[in-house]
Amino acid sequence: MSEPPHTAAATSLTHHHHPSSTPASSPLNVREYQKGNWTIPETLILITAKKLDDERRIKASSTPPDPSSGAARHHSRTGELRWKWVENYCWSQGCLRSQNQCNDKWDNLLRDYKKVREYESRASAAGYDHLPSYWKMEKHERKDRNLPSNISSEVFEALNEVVHRRYPLRTTAQPSSSSVPSPAPISVRPPSPPPPTAAPAVSETSDSSETECSEKMESDTKRRKFRNIGSSIIRSASVLARTMKSCDERKERRHREVMELEERRMQIEESRNEANQQGIIGLVSAVNNLSGAIQTLISGRHGQI
């Protein structure tokens, strides 16, 4: 795997002073946490805090607590106060971040570190012929390959040191358990080959049967899921069809009602027009009758004269 550019920031992590106790913070002081993006110095302080916290917890776990001195209660609370300890250390170094911010940032750092490490492993295995090194790519090239675009070599080296310090401790703790003398029946085995060949056959058959059972259970679970999905789709389709049918029926009913109202309005208009026409005709006839009577009256007076 291609090594990132060498810097002294990662090696300086080993020279930090290991705090003998949790950095004190007055309960009366309300901390104002810094927001925004993390800077590289803040990230290196967080990585140092995690390294020292790992050493502190490993040392505490290797020392059996004394119940009479109350150390057992303190040991049980170590996991609960872990990120608070990290926050206090960061504050003592000028990194004004909360324990939740530290926790989230650490998770993001580990995720980005794993992506870069796996990519470098693949590129190194291919001889960097088809895959360029992460440290020689630009930011847009890293984004195109779904890689973190802004992880620096200092941060990667510091994380690499912390991860390599953490896992060798786990692997070196295993031989201590295997150093216990094995019982006599296991240490003295018959030299004949049939028993060891028969045992793996049984284990293989048991493993294969367990694998078949697990695969069968997974297939049954998938079938049930598919059946449930199919039945839910059918129910949804039937509900949708009923809803659409009811909507069409309501639209048809509203259309009929509108047509009936329009017919009634037209009938009312026709009756109103007919009444108006009859009134006009009556008025004209009355005017004619009145004019005829006036003419008759005038002609009668002229005859008398």
DOZASE-415733 format. One record per residue (C-alpha): x, y, z; residue in three letters. Coordinates in pm, 1 decimal, m for minus. Each point is the difference from the previous one (the first is absolute). Layout:
! DOZASE-415733
SITE          u          v          w   residuo
SITE          X          Y          Z       ALA
...
This chain:
! DOZASE-415733
SITE          u          v          w   residuo
SITE        0.0        0.0        0.0       MET
SITE      131.9      341.3      m92.8       SER
SITE      107.7      196.5      302.2       GLU
SITE     m129.3      356.2       43.9       PRO
SITE      249.4      286.0        2.4       PRO
SITE      210.8      m16.4      313.7       HIS
SITE      m78.0      260.2      262.2       THR
SITE      100.2       46.6      360.3       ALA
SITE     m356.9       55.4      118.4       ALA
SITE      m78.0     m368.8       41.1       ALA
SITE      322.1      m85.4      182.0       THR
SITE      m51.7      291.8      234.1       SER
SITE     m305.5     m176.9      141.6       LEU
SITE      224.0     m223.8      204.2       THR
SITE      159.8      299.2      173.0       HIS
SITE     m322.6      139.1      147.4       HIS
SITE      m13.4        6.3      374.5       HIS
SITE     m225.1     m275.6      130.7       HIS
SITE     m241.5      158.5      247.8       PRO
SITE        6.6     m165.4      337.7       SER
SITE     m364.8       75.7       53.6       SER
SITE     m296.1      138.3     m190.5       THR
SITE       47.0      369.2      m76.9       PRO
SITE     m211.6      186.4      247.2       ALA
SITE     m286.0      220.4     m111.3       SER
SITE     m187.5      217.5      241.5       SER
SITE     m368.6      m97.8       17.5       PRO
SITE      m92.3      367.6       33.6       LEU
SITE      158.3       96.0     m333.2       ASN
SITE     m229.9      m43.2     m298.2       VAL
SITE      205.9      m95.8     m301.4       ARG
SITE      m60.3      172.6     m329.6       GLU
SITE       85.1     m258.6     m263.6       TYR
SITE      152.3       91.2     m330.6       GLN
SITE     m199.6      m80.6     m311.6       LYS
SITE       88.1      m47.0     m363.9       GLY
SITE      256.5     m213.0     m177.2       ASN
SITE      287.1     m159.8      187.4       TRP
SITE      349.9      125.9      m67.2       THR
SITE      298.5     m233.1      m35.8       ILE
SITE      147.8       99.4      342.4       PRO
SITE     m336.7      m68.8      166.6       GLU
SITE      m21.2     m337.5     m174.1       THR
SITE      351.6      m94.1      114.7       LEU
SITE      m90.3       99.3      357.6       ILE
SITE     m308.2     m224.9      m17.6       LEU
SITE      208.8     m293.4     m130.1       ILE
SITE      250.4       52.7      281.1       THR
SITE     m283.7        6.7      253.1       ALA
SITE     m133.9     m330.5     m133.8       LYS
SITE      346.5     m157.9       14.2       LYS
SITE       49.9      108.2      360.8       LEU
SITE     m352.3     m108.9       89.1       ASP
SITE       65.1     m346.4     m145.3       ASP
SITE      319.3      m27.8      204.6       GLU
SITE     m183.9      118.7      309.8       ARG
SITE     m284.6     m250.0      m41.1       ARG
SITE      237.0     m288.9      m78.8       ILE
SITE      198.9       79.0      312.4       LYS
SITE     m319.5       20.3      205.7       ALA
SITE     m127.1     m331.8     m138.8       SER
SITE      330.9     m176.6       70.9       SER
SITE       m9.6      110.9      366.2       THR
SITE     m269.4     m185.8      200.8       PRO
SITE     m216.2      246.9      194.1       PRO
SITE      m12.4       m5.3      379.3       ASP
SITE     m366.1      m17.6      112.3       PRO
SITE       82.8      129.7      348.2       SER
SITE      159.1      318.5     m135.6       SER
SITE     m290.4       85.8     m231.1       GLY
SITE      210.6      m50.7     m314.1       ALA
SITE     m255.9     m244.8     m140.9       ALA
SITE     m260.6      274.8      m33.0       ARG
SITE      258.0      224.5     m163.8       HIS
SITE       95.8     m279.7     m241.6       HIS
SITE     m364.8      m54.0      m98.1       SER
SITE      m39.6      368.5      m76.2       ARG
SITE      312.1       13.8     m220.1       THR
SITE     m194.8      m90.4     m314.1       GLY
SITE     m266.9      257.4       75.9       GLU
SITE      254.7      279.7       54.2       LEU
SITE      226.7      m98.4     m288.4       ARG
SITE     m109.3      270.4     m242.9       TRP
SITE      m25.8      253.7      281.4       LYS
SITE      366.1      m77.0       77.5       TRP
SITE       83.6       53.5     m367.1       VAL
SITE     m186.8      330.9        3.7       GLU
SITE      186.7      116.0      310.2       ASN
SITE      334.6      m90.8     m155.9       TYR
SITE      m87.5      183.4     m320.8       CYS
SITE      m97.2      307.5      202.2       TRP
SITE      329.4      m11.9      188.5       SER
SITE      177.7        7.4     m338.7       GLN
SITE     m209.2      286.9     m140.9       GLY
SITE     m246.6     m207.3     m204.4       CYS
SITE     m338.3      135.9      115.7       LEU
SITE     m223.0     m285.8     m112.0       ARG
SITE     m273.6     m194.8      179.6       SER
SITE        3.0     m373.5       66.9       GLN
SITE     m272.0      m55.1     m262.3       ASN
SITE      203.3      191.4     m256.5       GLN
SITE      307.4     m206.0       89.5       CYS
SITE     m195.3     m325.5      m30.5       ASN
SITE     m146.4       91.6     m339.5       ASP
SITE      333.5      123.7     m130.6       LYS
SITE      176.4     m317.5      112.5       TRP
SITE     m254.2     m218.1     m178.7       ASP
SITE       44.2      202.7     m319.1       ASN
SITE      379.3      m19.4       29.7       LEU
SITE       m3.6     m378.3       35.9       LEU
SITE     m233.9      m36.0     m297.0       ARG
SITE      219.4      219.5     m220.3       ASP
SITE      316.3     m175.6      121.7       TYR
SITE     m140.5     m342.3      m88.5       LYS
SITE     m100.7      117.2     m348.5       LYS
SITE      344.9      142.3      m70.5       VAL
SITE      178.7     m303.9      144.8       ARG
SITE     m207.7     m248.2     m202.2       GLU
SITE       47.4      202.5     m317.6       TYR
SITE      376.7       20.3       52.6       GLU
SITE        9.1     m375.9       58.0       SER
SITE     m176.5      m64.0     m332.1       ARG
SITE      218.2      250.4     m182.6       ALA
SITE      316.8     m148.5      150.2       SER
SITE     m107.9     m352.7      m94.2       ALA
SITE      m52.7      117.3     m359.4       ALA
SITE      339.8      165.0       m4.9       GLY
SITE     m152.3      346.8      m45.9       TYR
SITE      m42.4      m76.9     m371.3       ASP
SITE     m375.6       52.5      m25.9       HIS
SITE      m63.2      164.4      337.9       LEU
SITE      201.8      307.4       92.9       PRO
SITE      104.9       61.7      355.8       SER
SITE     m245.8      190.3      216.7       TYR
SITE      267.8      254.0       89.8       TRP
SITE       66.1       83.4     m367.3       LYS
SITE     m362.2       68.3      m90.7       MET
SITE     m178.1      332.9       m5.3       GLU
SITE     m314.4       62.8      200.0       LYS
SITE     m233.8      m46.4     m296.7       HIS
SITE      168.9     m331.4      m85.0       GLU
SITE      m50.3     m120.5      356.4       ARG
SITE     m367.5       94.9      m13.7       LYS
SITE      m42.4     m182.3     m329.7       ASP
SITE      131.9     m317.5      166.0       ARG
SITE     m232.1       46.7      302.9       ASN
SITE      292.9       73.0      229.7       LEU
SITE       34.3      267.2      269.8       PRO
SITE      132.9      309.2     m167.7       SER
SITE      151.8      192.7      290.1       ASN
SITE      186.0     m246.5      224.5       ILE
SITE      357.5      115.5       49.1       SER
SITE      315.2     m207.0       30.7       SER
SITE       55.2      120.4      360.0       GLU
SITE     m344.4     m120.0      105.5       VAL
SITE       40.3     m331.2     m185.1       PHE
SITE      337.4      m70.5      162.2       GLU
SITE     m135.9       83.2      343.9       ALA
SITE     m302.4     m226.0      m50.3       LEU
SITE      223.0     m274.1     m136.9       ASN
SITE      212.7       16.0      314.2       GLU
SITE     m303.7      m15.2      229.6       VAL
SITE     m155.5     m292.8     m189.1       VAL
SITE      327.9     m194.2       m6.6       HIS
SITE       47.9       63.1      371.3       ARG
SITE     m351.5     m118.6       78.0       ARG
SITE      m19.5     m330.3     m188.2       TYR
SITE      342.5     m144.9       88.3       PRO
SITE     m104.7       27.1      363.1       LEU
SITE     m297.0     m221.9      m75.9       ARG
SITE      206.7     m251.3     m192.8       THR
SITE      273.3      m16.5      264.4       THR
SITE     m257.2      m63.6      269.3       ALA
SITE     m104.5     m327.0     m164.5       GLN
SITE      320.3     m202.0       59.2       PRO
SITE      m39.2       53.4      374.9       SER
SITE     m322.8     m199.7      m11.3       SER
SITE      161.3     m269.5     m215.6       SER
SITE      299.3      m23.7      233.9       SER
SITE     m214.6     m186.3      252.3       VAL
SITE      102.2     m369.0        0.4       PRO
SITE     m233.0     m205.7     m209.6       SER
SITE     m167.6     m302.9      158.2       PRO
SITE      151.8     m344.7      m42.8       ALA
SITE     m262.7     m144.8     m238.7       PRO
SITE       64.1      284.2     m246.7       ILE
SITE      378.0       m2.5       25.9       SER
SITE       27.1     m378.8      m46.5       VAL
SITE     m172.3      m99.0     m321.8       ARG
SITE       11.8     m337.3     m177.2       PRO
SITE      232.1        7.7     m300.0       PRO
SITE     m241.8     m188.1     m224.6       SER
SITE     m139.9      223.3     m276.1       PRO
SITE     m362.5     m127.2      m11.6       PRO
SITE     m126.4      191.0      308.8       PRO
SITE      117.8      343.0     m120.2       PRO
SITE     m141.2      m64.4     m347.8       THR
SITE     m334.5     m113.5      140.4       ALA
SITE      m34.8      303.8      227.6       ALA
SITE       35.8      255.0     m279.6       PRO
SITE     m249.9     m196.4     m206.1       ALA
SITE     m254.1       31.1      280.0       VAL
SITE       80.5      368.0       43.4       SER
SITE      m24.4       56.2     m373.9       GLU
SITE     m333.7     m176.5      m20.4       THR
SITE     m123.8      191.2      302.9       SER
SITE      123.3      324.5     m148.2       ASP
SITE     m159.7      m81.2     m334.0       SER
SITE     m326.7      m94.5      171.9       SER
SITE        8.2      320.6      199.3       GLU
SITE       72.9      193.4     m317.7       THR
SITE     m286.9     m172.7     m180.6       GLU
SITE     m232.9       70.7      292.7       CYS
SITE      103.4      364.0        7.9       SER
SITE      m42.0       29.4     m377.3       GLU
SITE     m338.9     m168.4       20.5       LYS
SITE     m106.2      234.3      278.6       MET
SITE      119.8      298.8     m201.9       GLU
SITE     m183.8     m123.2     m311.0       SER
SITE     m317.7      m59.7      204.6       ASP
SITE       31.7      346.1      147.7       THR
SITE       44.4      149.9     m346.0       LYS
SITE     m301.5     m192.4     m130.7       ARG
SITE     m211.2      123.3      292.0       ARG
SITE      116.9      354.3      m62.6       LYS
SITE      m82.2      m29.4     m369.3       PHE
SITE     m341.4     m146.2       80.0       ARG
SITE      m67.1      276.5      247.2       ASN
SITE      111.3      259.9     m252.2       ILE
SITE     m216.2     m158.8     m271.8       GLY
SITE     m305.7      m15.1      224.6       SER
SITE       53.4      360.0      110.1       SER
SITE       31.9      105.4     m365.2       ILE
SITE     m323.3     m183.8      m85.9       ILE
SITE     m180.2      160.1      294.5       ARG
SITE      129.7      341.2      m97.7       SER
SITE     m108.0      m54.5     m361.2       ALA
SITE     m348.5     m107.9      106.6       SER
SITE      m31.5      300.2      232.2       VAL
SITE      119.4      227.5     m278.9       LEU
SITE     m249.2     m152.0     m245.6       ALA
SITE     m287.0       42.2      247.4       ARG
SITE      104.7      357.3       66.1       THR
SITE       18.5       82.1     m369.4       MET
SITE     m339.3     m162.4      m59.6       LYS
SITE     m157.8      197.6      280.6       SER
SITE      158.3      318.5     m136.3       CYS
SITE     m144.6      m71.0     m344.7       ASP
SITE     m341.2      m67.5      150.6       GLU
SITE       11.2      324.6      194.9       ARG
SITE      106.6      189.7     m312.1       LYS
SITE     m287.7     m156.5     m199.0       GLU
SITE     m247.1       83.1      275.8       ARG
SITE      121.3      358.7       17.4       ARG
SITE      m27.2       26.3     m379.5       HIS
SITE     m361.8     m121.7        9.7       ARG
SITE      m82.3      244.8      276.4       GLU
SITE      156.5      286.6     m196.9       VAL
SITE     m198.8      m98.9     m310.0       MET
SITE     m324.3      m15.0      199.8       GLU
SITE       70.3      342.4      147.7       LEU
SITE       70.4      136.5     m349.1       GLU
SITE     m330.5     m142.3     m129.5       GLU
SITE     m188.3      156.5      290.1       ARG
SITE      168.4      335.2      m62.8       ARG
SITE      m96.1      m15.2     m368.2       MET
SITE     m360.0      m84.3       89.7       GLN
SITE      m12.2      292.2      240.9       ILE
SITE      143.5      229.3     m264.5       GLU
SITE     m256.4     m118.9     m256.1       GLU
SITE     m288.2       50.2      239.7       SER
SITE      131.4      344.4       91.7       ARG
SITE       31.6       99.2     m366.2       ASN
SITE     m348.6     m129.6      m73.1       GLU
SITE     m141.1      200.2      289.9       ALA
SITE      179.3      310.4     m119.8       ASN
SITE     m135.8      m46.5     m351.9       GLN
SITE     m357.5      m45.1      127.3       GLN
SITE       33.9      311.0      213.2       GLY
SITE      125.4      204.5     m292.9       ILE
SITE     m285.0     m125.0     m222.5       ILE
SITE     m256.8       89.6      269.3       GLY
SITE      157.3      341.5       43.2       LEU
SITE      m13.8       65.6     m376.4       VAL
SITE     m364.8     m108.0      m19.1       SER
SITE      m86.1      221.3      296.9       ALA
SITE      172.9      296.9     m163.5       VAL
SITE     m188.9      m65.0     m323.2       ASN
SITE     m331.0      m21.8      182.6       ASN
SITE       75.7      320.3      185.0       LEU
SITE       90.2      182.4     m321.5       SER
SITE     m321.3     m125.1     m168.1       GLY
SITE     m211.8      121.2      291.1       ALA
SITE      166.6      340.2      m10.0       ILE
SITE      m64.3       32.6     m372.7       GLN
SITE     m366.0      m99.1       48.6       THR
SITE      m38.4      256.3      274.1       LEU
SITE      154.1      274.4     m213.6       ILE
SITE     m219.3      m83.6     m301.5       SER
SITE     m314.5        3.7      219.6       GLY
SITE       72.5      348.4      127.8       ARG
SITE       56.9      132.8     m350.8       HIS
SITE     m337.7     m142.2     m105.7       GLY
SITE     m177.8      179.5      283.1       GLN
SITE      153.5      330.4      m99.3       ILE
